[in-house]
């Protein structure tokens, strides 16, 4: 109470002094007038400064000295209100991972230091004339407005600070023409929630509301979706044994859209079941026409298809899939289903039942991006996934340190205990491939072997891998 008064008093006295000087030089001013005006001037100047100071403090975070949620919402409202139709602007919402634990274990003073350091890195994201605005919008949440940057540019800028700060998840959304500030805030919040559900330390972009169930159905009818295939290689022979089907969307106005962006939108809008049916129908149809040579006694060349937890949560999913394979005359073992680790625990009862039925019928189950989610080891032991796919983030560390990839070695040991095969994703160098082979990781995929290609080009890519394999031996 007394501190704001003492801070405002010098300004009140100074302002009053200026008023008195002005009055003295004013012709005809009487002493009695000064006696009445001076107290009023003191009170007016004091009150004005106190109100301004209070208003500023109401929008400032005491710890980081950044703006707070009220400040950021005001700035964002102004930005959206004044945005031109052709202007670009992006909001990034960041949440520190497991910060509550940090506060409890390391004491609050250390938690405050983490927040201050994080704030300091945030304010360096944009240049001095970028118009960037940073705010601490809640305890461990920070918001950044980046005018002039598209979503992918903003993501790249934020990713560059990951190595220097406490781990965080981020949601990103760019303002769309005609969109309200509240709509933009809702989308960036949804993107952050999606990132946190994906295992923390990740980034998600909310690209807009173009992926509604109706829009996706129309896109399917218009032929905007297509599948490409990335070979999966046996590291012992360096020959392709299968291929993963990867979805691509070329939007008529947005151009090529990353699956990382549109898949979460499809899931949120309810479009995923219809899109998932199209994916598996198309993949099975294409795979049934392949005639890929395999070594004598080896399983058939297969296609793996990603399925979401929403799809496997449908009690009739396995029945539909088996009927589809039967109608296409696809051999048993020529189709494998990939389920991300984060989806593995969604609607567990129906997912478990579908997985068990598919496995019993000869369709193996893969757990994709293994190591980045939060699957329960007891459930993993119960279901016994046929294949674990190690996320590329773990593979990238192989060959970069004296103690190579301890997490990869741990996952390989876990897989052996579960009698599961392992596929390493994102293999880009011979050093990585040789290390994985030496540590009994049987299969891999990545740019070292091939980028994703159209089905028409897959046979040539696989033939090239066989030629390289013969040259190695």
Phi and psi in degrees as a GROMACS rama.xvg file:
@    title "Ramachandran Plot"
@    xaxis  label "Phi"
@    yaxis  label "Psi"
@TYPE xy
-75.1746  -29.3931  UNK-2
-63.0138  -49.4394  UNK-3
-58.9797  -34.5997  UNK-4
-65.043  -46.504  UNK-5
-64.4075  -36.0574  UNK-6
-68.2388  -34.2741  UNK-7
-81.0776  -24.7621  UNK-8
-57.961  -47.2325  UNK-9
-58.7751  -37.7901  UNK-10
-68.0484  -37.5306  UNK-11
-64.7514  -44.1005  UNK-12
-65.3205  -43.5992  UNK-13
-62.6615  -44.7146  UNK-14
-64.0266  -37.0805  UNK-15
-66.4274  -38.1913  UNK-16
-58.7516  -42.5249  UNK-17
-63.2212  -39.1746  UNK-18
-63.8384  -43.3388  UNK-19
-62.5986  -43.7996  UNK-20
-60.1083  -44.1958  UNK-21
-61.9356  -37.7065  UNK-22
-71.4013  -36.5966  UNK-23
-61.0098  -39.1102  UNK-24
-83.0568  -6.48096  UNK-25
-78.8245  125.724  UNK-26
-65.0368  140.362  UNK-27
85.6555  4.1537  UNK-28
-74.9424  129.855  UNK-29
-101.752  157.314  UNK-30
-61.0607  -40.581  UNK-31
-62.0773  -33.0188  UNK-32
-65.3979  -39.999  UNK-33
-63.3609  -39.9334  UNK-34
-61.9382  -29.9292  UNK-35
-84.2428  -37.0035  UNK-36
-78.3561  -37.1815  UNK-37
-61.0087  -48.875  UNK-38
-60.2718  -38.8459  UNK-39
-64.5706  -37.8676  UNK-40
-66.5487  -40.9942  UNK-41
-60.0896  -48.154  UNK-42
-63.5327  -42.4048  UNK-43
-65.3166  -45.3465  UNK-44
-66.0326  -41.2313  UNK-45
-61.1826  -48.1646  UNK-46
-63.5446  -40.4074  UNK-47
-63.0332  -46.3514  UNK-48
-65.5678  -39.5595  UNK-49
-63.8892  -41.9666  UNK-50
-64.5443  -43.7254  UNK-51
-62.9378  -44.837  UNK-52
-62.9571  -43.0952  UNK-53
-63.3522  -39.9235  UNK-54
-64.1279  -42.1954  UNK-55
-64.495  -42.052  UNK-56
-67.058  -30.0198  UNK-57
-68.0692  -14.6947  UNK-58
-112.86  13.5196  UNK-59
-120.108  136.253  UNK-60
-81.9919  123.901  UNK-61
-63.6799  -35.1819  UNK-62
-76.3395  -52.8162  UNK-63
-93.7259  -11.9435  UNK-64
64.9609  13.7662  UNK-65
-84.0519  171.212  UNK-66
-67.6165  159.138  UNK-67
-104.017  -166.988  UNK-68
-60.7638  -42.6517  UNK-69
-60.1378  -44.1021  UNK-70
-61.2239  -46.8951  UNK-71
-66.3047  -39.8022  UNK-72
-65.1214  -37.5409  UNK-73
-64.2737  -45.7746  UNK-74
-64.3542  -42.3742  UNK-75
-65.064  -41.0509  UNK-76
-59.5072  -43.6151  UNK-77
-64.335  -42.0413  UNK-78
-62.4931  -44.8567  UNK-79
-68.394  -39.8363  UNK-80
-63.3854  -35.1596  UNK-81
-98.4525  1.71206  UNK-82
-68.7983  135.588  UNK-83
-80.2242  161.762  UNK-84
-62.3382  -30.5281  UNK-85
-99.8751  7.00597  UNK-86
-82.7227  157.463  UNK-87
-121.081  137.156  UNK-88
-159.229  143.079  UNK-89
-132.609  141.937  UNK-90
-109.966  133.817  UNK-91
-117.283  128.393  UNK-92
-115.834  119.792  UNK-93
-117.845  138.103  UNK-94
-127.212  124.648  UNK-95
-69.2326  129.765  UNK-96
-74.0252  130.617  UNK-97
54.0448  37.7888  UNK-98
-70.0667  -30.2905  UNK-99
-59.489  -41.7324  UNK-100
-64.4816  -42.2134  UNK-101
-58.0448  -43.5195  UNK-102
-64.0639  -39.918  UNK-103
-74.3138  -41.8965  UNK-104
-78.8014  -42.4345  UNK-105
-99.2764  4.43511  UNK-106
78.3157  154.696  UNK-107
-65.7248  -34.3933  UNK-108
-61.0705  -37.3289  UNK-109
-72.3217  -35.5172  UNK-110
-62.3034  -40.5732  UNK-111
-62.7141  -38.7263  UNK-112
-63.4775  -40.1462  UNK-113
-60.7355  -43.7955  UNK-114
-64.4656  -42.0193  UNK-115
-65.002  -43.0642  UNK-116
-65.461  -39.535  UNK-117
-63.6902  -43.0626  UNK-118
-60.782  -40.0018  UNK-119
-63.1859  -37.472  UNK-120
-72.1552  -35.1307  UNK-121
-62.2151  -40.6313  UNK-122
-72.1023  -8.9654  UNK-123
-95.4992  3.68244  UNK-124
-64.9243  -40.5189  UNK-125
-106.288  165.719  UNK-126
-75.2337  173.919  UNK-127
-63.1619  -25.7798  UNK-128
-111.414  20.9909  UNK-129
-78.3192  -19.961  UNK-130
77.7184  12.5733  UNK-131
-63.7803  144.659  UNK-132
-127.643  131.202  UNK-133
-122.983  140.197  UNK-134
-144.986  150.455  UNK-135
-96.7247  106.837  UNK-136
-91.5081  -15.2618  UNK-137
-160.44  -171.059  UNK-138
-48.4314  -54.1087  UNK-139
-125.481  28.6036  UNK-140
-120.957  133.561  UNK-141
-125.762  141.356  UNK-142
-119.135  140.647  UNK-143
-131.501  130.001  UNK-144
-103.671  122.437  UNK-145
-118.746  87.5844  UNK-146
-63.909  141.985  UNK-147
85.2596  -4.83019  UNK-148
-111.393  135.936  UNK-149
-78.8261  171.724  UNK-150
-60.1929  -45.8794  UNK-151
-66.332  -35.8922  UNK-152
-66.3806  -40.8498  UNK-153
-65.1994  -41.0159  UNK-154
-61.3758  -44.4325  UNK-155
-61.9716  -39.9966  UNK-156
-64.4632  -42.4976  UNK-157
-70.3743  -37.4097  UNK-158
-60.9008  -30.6956  UNK-159
-65.8858  -19.3388  UNK-160
-96.8146  -0.447631  UNK-161
-60.3752  -38.3292  UNK-162
-69.2126  -16.876  UNK-163
-107.505  -1.55966  UNK-164
-133.292  170.955  UNK-165
-56.9265  142.909  UNK-166
-57.7447  144.484  UNK-167
-150.806  158.475  UNK-168
-108.203  152.644  UNK-169
-139.335  142.366  UNK-170
-115.073  142.837  UNK-171
-133.921  138.34  UNK-172
-151.124  134.869  UNK-173
-97.0623  144.832  UNK-174
-68.1622  133.799  UNK-175
-103.081  148.483  UNK-176
-53.7943  130.053  UNK-177
83.1646  -4.21913  UNK-178
-78.8004  142.098  UNK-179
-80.887  163.405  UNK-180
-63.8945  -38.0885  UNK-181
-66.8183  -36.3178  UNK-182
-64.9165  -40.2049  UNK-183
-65.4348  -42.3468  UNK-184
-62.3554  -39.3064  UNK-185
-63.4526  -42.6697  UNK-186
-67.8836  -41.0748  UNK-187
-70.3074  -31.0153  UNK-188
-67.897  -40.541  UNK-189
-63.0901  -39.8019  UNK-190
-63.8623  -41.3484  UNK-191
-65.0029  -41.784  UNK-192
-60.9366  -40.3452  UNK-193
-63.5662  -40.3479  UNK-194
-63.4335  -41.803  UNK-195
-69.7285  -33.4516  UNK-196
-68.5776  -21.3484  UNK-197
-84.4161  7.51165  UNK-198
110.461  12.7145  UNK-199
69.3737  162.894  UNK-200
65.7318  19.7205  UNK-201
-121.94  170.957  UNK-202
-125.424  139.743  UNK-203
-133.804  136.458  UNK-204
-107.765  127.722  UNK-205
-96.3663  107.707  UNK-206
-86.6969  4.51223  UNK-207
121.969  -171.745  UNK-208
-107.686  38.9069  UNK-209
-86.0222  -8.49889  UNK-210
-106.456  43.1627  UNK-211
-71.5967  164.471  UNK-212
-58.7016  -40.651  UNK-213
-66.3628  -44.154  UNK-214
-64.9715  -39.7838  UNK-215
-66.0355  -41.0625  UNK-216
-60.7881  -40.6571  UNK-217
-67.6925  -37.1278  UNK-218
-65.2004  -37.7154  UNK-219
-62.6337  -45.7337  UNK-220
-63.5782  -32.0894  UNK-221
-85.0367  -3.52345  UNK-222
74.6408  28.2871  UNK-223
-77.7071  -21.8468  UNK-224
-94.911  147.684  UNK-225
-151.561  162.865  UNK-226
-109.987  139.321  UNK-227
-120.262  164.624  UNK-228
-133.017  131.505  UNK-229
-112.294  124.337  UNK-230
-62.497  146.317  UNK-231
-110.542  127.44  UNK-232
-114.564  140.527  UNK-233
-78.5704  116.402  UNK-234
-68.1468  -19.1614  UNK-235
-74.125  -38.39  UNK-236
-107.566  -15.7432  UNK-237
61.0279  30.3161  UNK-238
-110.826  150.193  UNK-239
-73.3133  134.042  UNK-240
-114.73  -9.37925  UNK-241
-174.27  -173.943  UNK-242
-152.577  142.064  UNK-243
-90.7033  131.267  UNK-244
-81.9808  125.967  UNK-245
-120.858  132.451  UNK-246
-85.771  139.086  UNK-247
-129.081  143.905  UNK-248
-128.421  119.633  UNK-249
-106.723  101.437  UNK-250
-80.0113  143.826  UNK-251
-63.9281  -27.0131  UNK-252
-114.815  -29.5173  UNK-253
-89.9571  -13.0563  UNK-254
75.716  -152.514  UNK-255
-70.7509  127.867  UNK-256
-115.315  134.241  UNK-257
-69.6582  138.894  UNK-258
-58.8936  -30.1958  UNK-259
-59.0609  -29.4512  UNK-260
-85.9548  -49.805  UNK-261
-86.9695  -23.9757  UNK-262
-62.4149  -48.1855  UNK-263
-59.3106  -33.6296  UNK-264
-67.5244  -40.6636  UNK-265
-64.4356  -39.1735  UNK-266
-65.3429  -43.083  UNK-267
-67.8535  -33.4182  UNK-268
-86.5314  -6.50194  UNK-269
86.0206  9.98357  UNK-270
-85.5411  -11.3111  UNK-271
-64.6893  -40.972  UNK-272
-57.7104  -43.9255  UNK-273
-67.7594  -43.0489  UNK-274
-66.6545  -39.4553  UNK-275
-61.9813  -39.8564  UNK-276
-61.5769  -42.2492  UNK-277
-63.1288  -41.5473  UNK-278
-61.0625  -51.1979  UNK-279
-70.3472  -35.7983  UNK-280
-63.3696  -44.2964  UNK-281
-66.93  -43.3471  UNK-282
-64.2027  -43.9813  UNK-283
-65.1156  -41.7466  UNK-284
-61.7733  -44.3603  UNK-285
-67.6168  -45.4005  UNK-286
-64.2721  -31.294  UNK-287
-67.6375  -17.6557  UNK-288
-95.107  -6.0857  UNK-289
-71.1834  150.25  UNK-290
-136.695  62.7058  UNK-291
-84.2172  128.65  UNK-292
-69.24  141.805  UNK-293
-130.661  160.234  UNK-294
-66.797  147.828  UNK-295
-54.9569  134.374  UNK-296
81.6014  -2.18387  UNK-297
-87.5663  156.423  UNK-298
-62.2206  162.47  UNK-299
-66.3254  154.371  UNK-300
-62.2959  130.047  UNK-301
-119.693  164.414  UNK-302
-117.609  134.945  UNK-303
-106.637  137.613  UNK-304
-124.577  132.849  UNK-305
-77.1183  135.902  UNK-306
-128.968  141.679  UNK-307
-87.4118  162.36  UNK-308
-61.1997  -29.684  UNK-309
-62.6271  -42.0233  UNK-310
-67.8918  -46.7463  UNK-311
-72.7165  -12.8921  UNK-312
-76.0721  -9.88248  UNK-313
-78.3289  119.645  UNK-314
-58.1742  -21.6385  UNK-315
-98.8145  6.39119  UNK-316
-59.7859  -49.6686  UNK-317
-62.2596  -41.8363  UNK-318
-60.5193  -44.5763  UNK-319
-64.7543  -40.5448  UNK-320
-66.4631  -43.1281  UNK-321
-65.4786  -39.0306  UNK-322
-64.8361  -37.9748  UNK-323
-64.4446  -45.5194  UNK-324
-62.5895  -38.7526  UNK-325
-66.4617  -42.4335  UNK-326
-69.0884  -27.3389  UNK-327
-91.1681  -2.45812  UNK-328
56.8754  39.1494  UNK-329
-81.7446  126.141  UNK-330
-61.0783  151.327  UNK-331
-60.8615  133.528  UNK-332
91.2789  -6.71952  UNK-333
-88.9359  0.88267  UNK-334
-132.611  134.088  UNK-335
-130.575  146.625  UNK-336
-109.337  129.624  UNK-337
-104.432  129.346  UNK-338
-124.447  127.197  UNK-339
-67.4031  151.989  UNK-340
-62.63  -35.1598  UNK-341
-68.4428  -31.6146  UNK-342
-81.5704  -15.5509  UNK-343
-59.0703  -29.0032  UNK-344
-101.765  4.00646  UNK-345
-76.3922  133.529  UNK-346
43.5301  57.916  UNK-347
-55.4495  -38.7654  UNK-348
-58.0061  -53.019  UNK-349
-68.9951  -39.8457  UNK-350
-61.2256  -45.5262  UNK-351
-59.542  -45.6655  UNK-352
-63.9537  -43.2713  UNK-353
-64.9789  -42.7566  UNK-354
-61.5997  -44.5936  UNK-355
-63.0135  -41.7454  UNK-356
-65.6934  -42.0609  UNK-357
-65.3447  -43.3404  UNK-358
-63.7383  -42.3212  UNK-359
-62.3353  -31.5998  UNK-360
-85.995  -0.560482  UNK-361
98.1895  10.4273  UNK-362
-102.706  107.402  UNK-363
-67.8574  155.426  UNK-364
-112.853  129.883  UNK-365
-109.037  141.838  UNK-366
-100.816  111.304  UNK-367
-83.5481  154.868  UNK-368
53.4834  38.8598  UNK-369
-63.7891  137.603  UNK-370
103.124  -11.9298  UNK-371
-104.628  -10.6519  UNK-372
-103.356  -151.2  UNK-373
-140.814  44.0101  UNK-374
-68.7122  143.601  UNK-375
-76.376  126.58  UNK-376
-63.8638  -30.8186  UNK-377
-65.2677  -42.7056  UNK-378
-67.4169  -39.2731  UNK-379
-60.3072  -39.5338  UNK-380
-67.6722  -36.2615  UNK-381
-66.8146  -46.8351  UNK-382
-79.0837  -32.8545  UNK-383
57.2672  67.2099  UNK-384
-55.6608  140.257  UNK-385
-71.5851  -32.4321  UNK-386
-140.003  136.547  UNK-387
-108.985  128.05  UNK-388
-103.236  116.231  UNK-389
-78.1405  127.766  UNK-390
-61.5344  145.106  UNK-391
-59.6135  -25.4097  UNK-392
-63.4455  -31.083  UNK-393
-78.9787  -35.301  UNK-394
-68.3434  -32.8718  UNK-395
-62.3196  -20.921  UNK-396
-82.0836  -11.2072  UNK-397
-67.1886  128.981  UNK-398
87.5545  -0.798243  UNK-399
-103.501  -3.86777  UNK-400
-149.301  163.613  UNK-401
-64.6785  -42.1584  UNK-402
-99.2659  88.9261  UNK-403
-67.8689  125.359  UNK-404
41.1457  65.7862  UNK-405
-62.7352  -32.4646  UNK-406
-67.2784  -36.4207  UNK-407
-63.1468  -43.4303  UNK-408
-61.9263  -37.8895  UNK-409
-65.7043  -42.4916  UNK-410
-65.5864  -38.9364  UNK-411
-62.7045  -40.093  UNK-412
-65.2722  -41.3458  UNK-413
-62.6409  -42.7655  UNK-414
-62.0271  -40.9969  UNK-415
-62.271  -39.3984  UNK-416
-65.5191  -30.2672  UNK-417
-92.0849  -0.0660419  UNK-418
59.0724  38.3691  UNK-419
-107.276  148.155  UNK-420
-78.6015  166.098  UNK-421
-131.708  136.308  UNK-422
-118.711  126.505  UNK-423
-91.573  124.585  UNK-424
-93.1995  152.081  UNK-425
73.8641  29.2847  UNK-426
-75.7601  124.095  UNK-427
-123.371  -11.7932  UNK-428
-133.026  156.655  UNK-429
-64.4022  -32.5898  UNK-430
-59.4865  -45.1421  UNK-431
-64.0489  -45.2382  UNK-432
-62.6413  -44.1105  UNK-433
-66.0794  -40.3383  UNK-434
-62.7687  -44.7265  UNK-435
-62.905  -41.8998  UNK-436
-61.857  -43.6782  UNK-437
-64.333  -29.2286  UNK-438
-97.8345  20.7068  UNK-439
66.2943  32.619  UNK-440
-90.6309  115.921  UNK-441
-78.5965  -35.8468  UNK-442
-127.844  157.05  UNK-443
-157.054  160.547  UNK-444
-145.37  153.736  UNK-445
159.151  177.727  UNK-446
-65.3918  -19.0754  UNK-447
-58.5184  -34.9748  UNK-448
-96.9973  -45.3953  UNK-449
-176.199  146.433  UNK-450
-76.8242  164.482  UNK-451
-59.7442  136.931  UNK-452
-131.422  164.023  UNK-453
-67.6644  155.754  UNK-454
-56.6897  -36.8288  UNK-455
-64.682  -23.1006  UNK-456
-99.1445  -6.17233  UNK-457
-65.851  -39.6423  UNK-458
-60.998  -41.1005  UNK-459
-66.3873  -38.8479  UNK-460
-64.0748  -44.4933  UNK-461
-64.9042  -37.0521  UNK-462
-64.1504  -38.7734  UNK-463
-63.6082  -38.3503  UNK-464
-65.4063  -38.3947  UNK-465
-64.6804  -39.4766  UNK-466
-64.318  -43.4349  UNK-467
-63.6525  -35.2795  UNK-468
-64.884  -42.4169  UNK-469
-65.8985  -34.4408  UNK-470
-68.2798  -33.3905  UNK-471
-66.311  -36.1134  UNK-472
